[in-house]
Amino acid sequence: MKRRLTLHVPREAVHQPLTYRLAVDFDVAAKILRAQVAPNQSGTMVVELSGDIDELDAAEAWLERQGLRLDRAPDQIRVDPQRCVDCGLCSSVCPSGALAFAAPSWRLQFHAERCLVCEQCIPSCPFEAISLGLDQRVPATIQLSAPPT
């Protein structure tokens, strides 16, 4: 089973070997999708944890006991096709290529399977067409605008 979490790491926990402990103590693999953690400062990591459901539950409880705040919501980036004008600003800041243009229509496409949920695209959209939703039933690839007729 896999779970995507956002870990909010307090200053006191920054120096702990969190991913090592998850692997050794809980047999949980932690794939770091995005991290902004600096020495002696609080930070944030988006991780995908893989393992047995019981180990995942135990690992999450351990992380909370270490002082980390966990966001467990199944967040998903959503693009409102009614507001999107295919300007491309979001695709220029997307580190994973989840937001991209494709020939021949050159319309914005969202590839959910590539999305790291790093949220860099949200503030980049001048039309507020991108938001963080809770629905994971988003198709793997979405063509956001209808091709010109």
Residue pairs with C-beta under 8 A, 6 or more apart in sequence:
1 50
1 51
1 52
1 53
1 56
2 48
2 49
2 50
3 48
3 49
3 56
3 60
3 72
4 33
4 46
4 47
4 48
4 49
4 74
4 75
4 117
5 46
5 47
5 48
5 49
5 60
5 70
5 71
5 72
6 44
6 45
6 46
6 47
6 70
6 71
6 75
6 117
7 18
7 44
7 45
7 46
7 47
7 63
7 68
7 69
7 70
8 42
8 43
8 44
8 68
8 69
8 70
8 71
9 18
9 37
9 42
9 43
9 44
9 45
9 68
10 42
10 67
10 68
10 69
11 40
11 41
11 42
12 67
13 66
13 67
13 68
14 37
14 38
14 39
14 40
14 41
14 42
14 43
15 39
16 66
18 30
18 63
18 66
18 68
19 30
19 32
19 47
21 62
22 28
22 29
22 30
22 49
22 59
22 63
23 29
23 30
25 59
25 62
26 51
26 55
26 56
26 58
26 59
26 62
27 51
27 52
27 55
28 49
28 50
28 51
28 55
28 56
28 59
29 49
29 50
29 51
30 47
30 48
30 49
31 47
31 48
31 49
31 50
32 45
32 46
32 47
33 46
33 47
33 48
33 116
33 117
33 118
34 44
34 45
34 46
34 95
34 116
34 118
35 43
35 44
35 45
35 46
36 43
36 44
36 45
37 43
37 44
37 45
46 116
46 117
46 118
49 56
49 59
49 60
51 59
60 70
60 72
63 70
64 70
73 134
74 134
74 136
75 117
75 132
75 133
75 134
76 112
76 115
76 117
76 132
76 133
76 134
76 135
76 136
76 138
77 98
77 110
77 112
77 115
77 117
77 119
77 121
77 122
77 130
77 131
77 132
77 133
78 130
78 131
78 132
78 133
78 135
78 138
79 90
79 99
79 108
79 110
79 129
79 130
79 142
79 144
80 129
80 130
80 131
81 129
81 144
81 145
82 129
83 127
83 128
83 129
84 108
84 125
84 127
84 129
84 130
84 144
84 145
85 127
85 129
86 101
86 106
86 107
86 108
86 144
86 145
87 126
87 127
88 101
88 108
89 124
89 125
89 126
90 99
90 108
90 121
90 124
90 125
90 130
91 99
91 100
91 101
91 108
92 124
93 120
93 121
93 124
94 100
94 120
94 121
95 116
95 118
95 120
96 114
96 115
96 116
96 118
97 111
97 114
98 110
98 111
98 112
98 113
98 114
98 115
98 116
99 108
99 109
99 110
99 111
99 121
100 108
100 109
100 111
101 107
101 108
101 109
102 109
105 143
105 145
105 147
105 148
107 143
107 144
107 145
107 147
108 144
108 145
109 141
109 142
109 143
109 144
110 138
110 141
110 142
110 144
111 140
111 141
112 138
112 139
112 140
112 141
112 142
113 140
117 132
119 132
121 130
122 130
122 131
122 132
124 130
